[in-house]
Amino acid sequence: MNNNIEIKHMTKSYTDFRLNQVDLTVPKGSIVGLIGENGAGKTTLIKGMLGLVHPEEGEVYIFGKDTRTCMKEIKADIGVVLDDSFFMELLKVKSIDTIMKGVYKQWDSSLFYDYLSRFGIDPSKKIKELSKGMRKKLEILTALSHHPKLLILDEPTSGLDPVVRNEILDIFQDFIYNEECSILLSTHITSDLEHIADYLAFIDNGTMLFFKTRDEILDGYGILKCDEKQFHMLEASDVIRYRKNRYNYEVLVEDRHKIRRLYQNAVIDKITIENLMLLYIKGEKI
Ligand SMILES: Nc1ncnc2c1ncn2[C@@H]1O[C@H](COP(=O)(O)OP(=O)(O)OP(=O)(O)O)[C@@H](O)[C@H]1O
């Protein structure tokens, strides 16, 4: 078993939205970044996988086990941070330790207190006295403190300043140093994924557009900038998406090295994940 998560053909319909036959794998020892615009279906996919919403179709295997029959044992080995998770406001931070000891056999109080001191969170404070960023940190360190093998994180770093975000990204990278572990992470902070993701899964309007390695994307894709005459000389198959701007065309190409060989005077920029998403979503097809 090489994958910690395997989702097959997940379908979930709401009145105005359908997550449509989505497949996703999260290999062991890897970080998979889930990207897509607001409302694309990332949270629905994560909640469907965890049994928090009920898909009409599809199968989910975590650690090779079927979530329909083994969710209880699976949950012992995963750490989850959801976009809308919350702790009871009136609790003190240190009460989380007492509660979680009763929830997880592998709960590690000393690791929990180490993380609290590393992130500067006072155990005797009430949760409602913490800033938004501190609460987020608390959620993440709580998810890590029972030695999970898999982290499933929906927007874990939103609202955090760049310094703390970097600390958290370091923790994520340490986490998958153990090659049995993996992380599935949905985020709008695509620059974070450029640093840490091994794979990117791009969901658009309920459909999986692609699942590729970060290197395939960043080393392969490019943005060709050209005028109208040059644009019309391009092979349609080389144009994934394009945008016509005031003075030029921006063309998303899948293999920028090939395009450079074919059109030797072309100006081709490297891609960022943000530009890739923008062109896929806002660009046109020939
Ligand atoms: N309980 C629900 N009832 C009806 N529609 C829902 C429900 N939950 C989600 N949706 C709809 O499903 C679609 C996908 O929502 P989802 O939260 O999965 O998107 P997302 O990619 O996580 O978005 P964001 O980046 O904004 O968090 C949206 O159109 C949303 O309105």
The ligand as an SDF file (V2000), in Angstrom:
LIG
                    3D

 31 33  0  0  0  0  0  0  0  0999 V2000
  -24.3490   22.1240    3.2310 N   0  0  0  0  0  0  0  0  0  0  0  0
  -24.4390   22.6660    2.0230 C   0  0  0  0  0  0  0  0  0  0  0  0
  -25.6250   22.8640    1.4250 N   0  0  0  0  0  0  0  0  0  0  0  0
  -25.7170   23.3750    0.1700 C   0  0  0  0  0  0  0  0  0  0  0  0
  -24.6380   23.7350   -0.5630 N   0  0  0  0  0  0  0  0  0  0  0  0
  -23.4280   23.5660   -0.0210 C   0  0  0  0  0  0  0  0  0  0  0  0
  -23.2640   23.0240    1.2900 C   0  0  0  0  0  0  0  0  0  0  0  0
  -21.9310   22.9540    1.5650 N   0  0  0  0  0  0  0  0  0  0  0  0
  -21.3050   23.4600    0.4710 C   0  0  0  0  0  0  0  0  0  0  0  0
  -22.1970   23.8190   -0.4770 N   0  0  0  0  0  0  0  0  0  0  0  0
  -21.8930   24.3750   -1.8030 C   0  0  0  0  0  0  0  0  0  0  0  0
  -20.9620   23.5220   -2.4190 O   0  0  0  0  0  0  0  0  0  0  0  0
  -20.0440   24.2900   -3.1900 C   0  0  0  0  0  0  0  0  0  0  0  0
  -18.6280   23.9030   -2.8210 C   0  0  0  0  0  0  0  0  0  0  0  0
  -18.3460   24.3830   -1.5010 O   0  0  0  0  0  0  0  0  0  0  0  0
  -17.0000   24.0460   -0.7650 P   0  0  0  0  0  0  0  0  0  0  0  0
  -17.0960   24.6050    0.6040 O   0  0  0  0  0  0  0  0  0  0  0  0
  -16.7040   22.5930   -0.9120 O   0  0  0  0  0  0  0  0  0  0  0  0
  -15.9430   24.8730   -1.6520 O   0  0  0  0  0  0  0  0  0  0  0  0
  -14.4200   25.2420   -1.3380 P   0  0  0  0  0  0  0  0  0  0  0  0
  -13.6480   24.8780   -2.5680 O   0  0  0  0  0  0  0  0  0  0  0  0
  -13.9870   24.5950   -0.0640 O   0  0  0  0  0  0  0  0  0  0  0  0
  -14.5240   26.8070   -1.1940 O   0  0  0  0  0  0  0  0  0  0  0  0
  -13.6740   27.8440   -0.2940 P   0  0  0  0  0  0  0  0  0  0  0  0
  -12.3340   27.9500   -0.9520 O   0  0  0  0  0  0  0  0  0  0  0  0
  -14.4690   29.0870   -0.4170 O   0  0  0  0  0  0  0  0  0  0  0  0
  -13.6060   27.2890    1.1000 O   0  0  0  0  0  0  0  0  0  0  0  0
  -20.3940   25.7510   -2.9630 C   0  0  0  0  0  0  0  0  0  0  0  0
  -21.1640   26.1830   -4.0360 O   0  0  0  0  0  0  0  0  0  0  0  0
  -21.2040   25.7160   -1.6960 C   0  0  0  0  0  0  0  0  0  0  0  0
  -22.1530   26.7570   -1.6770 O   0  0  0  0  0  0  0  0  0  0  0  0
  1  2  1  0
  2  3  1  0
  2  7  2  0
  3  4  2  0
  4  5  1  0
  5  6  2  0
  6  7  1  0
  6 10  1  0
  7  8  1  0
  8  9  2  0
  9 10  1  0
 10 11  1  0
 11 12  1  0
 11 30  1  0
 12 13  1  0
 13 14  1  0
 13 28  1  0
 14 15  1  0
 15 16  1  0
 16 17  2  0
 16 18  1  0
 16 19  1  0
 19 20  1  0
 20 21  2  0
 20 22  1  0
 20 23  1  0
 23 24  1  0
 24 25  2  0
 24 26  1  0
 24 27  1  0
 28 29  1  0
 28 30  1  0
 30 31  1  0
M  END
$$$$
